Amino acid sequence: MLDTALLASIAQQMMASDKVDVNGELVTVSRTSKHRLRTLAFTMDGREYQAIEQNAEKPSRWGRLAREGHQVVQFKDSGTNRFVAVVVDGDVTVYGDEHGGRGRQVRGGQPTLYKF
C-alpha cells in the first residue's frame, strides 16, 4: 500500500523547492534533459520510486490539467517501471489498485472511487 500522504507531500515540495524532505532525508530535485521537467528519485517502504512533473505538452488529461495551471506529478515504481499514482493539486490517485482497474482517489484523507 502506498503512503498517499507522503506522495502528496513530495509532490508539493518538489514543485516549490529544489530539495524535498522524504521521511527526514533531504533529496535534491533534478531536471530531465529534454523537457527540463522536475524529477526526484526516492525510497518508500524499501522500494525505489521516481516522481516526475507532468509534461504539459502531452495530449492526455493529465497534460491538459498541467496546461491549465494545475500542479501534476506522476509517480513511477522504478522496479516495475510502471506508473503507480498521480498527484493533482494535492489530491492523490492510486492507479490500478484492488478495485478492478479503478483508481482510488484520496481527498482530505477520505478515499472515493471513480472510473478512469
Secondary structure, 3 states (H helix, E strand, C coil): CCCHHHHHHHHHHHHHCCEEEECCEEEECEECCCCCCEEEEEEECCEEEEEEECCCCCCCHHHHHHHCCCCEEEEEECCCCEEEEEEECCEEEECCCCCCCCEEEEECCEEEEECC
